């Protein structure tokens, strides 16, 4: 019976992968509508023939990797439950330590190590493709260093989170999810506070923006928007990627305006100022606080659903999985499987909200800088640097895109220009 269910799960995964391959490579229409051909939206007007070909190839591969990666994790969680591997990890932890917190830490090490080993091939394949298409400039040794950092940062975070979750399960049999939800709110805010100053510097070097003249222009924009910013930070991403990015991170006194050095090297001052005005738009529109409110609501619903589904699964399948009860740490893969599926199912909604906020930030930047040409050039340069599709497939947009498509962003800039001209 176990082998039959395992075979069904593996076949289902490969059928899904084949269906996504056919959709992305043969069925999805990524062509620009005829009405936009020859305009600033048309990639043929700002990419050469080789860049056009590479952007289509790389985007399809990257999108396929995205749709393969998440179900691959689901398959892994399901199989280690089905074959009793999770229960075996719990037994190993029990033989090593009698104290529950220490047992949990040991169990999590084995689970994290297994997850790392099993998911490594997909991660490495993605890295190889990014190197092949000259998106990544990172040496293998540097990439592996980041992978090990990911492992230990993720492991440390999981130890804290899982200890709290299972302690609440043991203390509050029915309402544990509510206790976890309440505790998750301050924990998430704390992580947002320490991310810029504790975690991010583990991966890259951050330093004040070298171009002080440009920094003054950015801070002048921030002052105009009533944003309390004293410094703009630069991060050395060129040793890892050719992509472009800028962002605002953190909350309170630990908030930072950050520019990748690749952005500074490849964009002119007007384009950088447009990007910064976009990031300031998020601050002015209070998107971070709205995001926290949305997270609080969705996590409430998600944890309630997870509790109900997990209780049902363990009751019906616990004997097969060799999981004694829901409070046994060996039930963790079931928790991770359910939450991952729920997050994926909610992604069309969360991505839609994110795209709306990003479009609002784009409009704010246009109104603030009054430089539509810089906006269009920025979107075109971002497309070129990331080998992105201007008009991605519909399923890619709703499940993967937290930003509007480049077609939508450039179109909005063009419509803003016409509206301004009419006014």
Buried (B, 14 or more C-beta within 10 A) or exposed (E): EEEEBBEEBEEEBEEBBEEBBEBBBEEBEBEBEEEBEEEBBBBEEBBEEEBBEBBBBBBBBBBBBBBBBBBBBBBBBBBBBBBBBBBBBBEBBBEEBEEBEEBBBBBBBBBBEBBBEBBEEBBBBBBEBBBEBEBBBBEEEBBBBBBEEBBEBBBEEBBEBBBBBBBBBEEEEEEBBBBBBEBBBEBBEEEBBEBBBEEBEEBBEBEEBEBEEBBEBBBEBBEEBEBEBEEBBBBEBBEBBBBBBBBBBBBEEBBBBBBBBBBBEBBEBBBBBBBBBBBBBBBBBEBBEEBBEBBEEBBBEBBEBBBEBBBEBBEEBBEBBBBBEBBBBBBBBBBBBBBBBBEBEEBEEBBBBBBEBBBBBBBBBBEBBEBBEBBBBBBBBBBBBBBBBBBBBEBBBBBBBEBBBBBBBBBBBBEBBEEEEEE
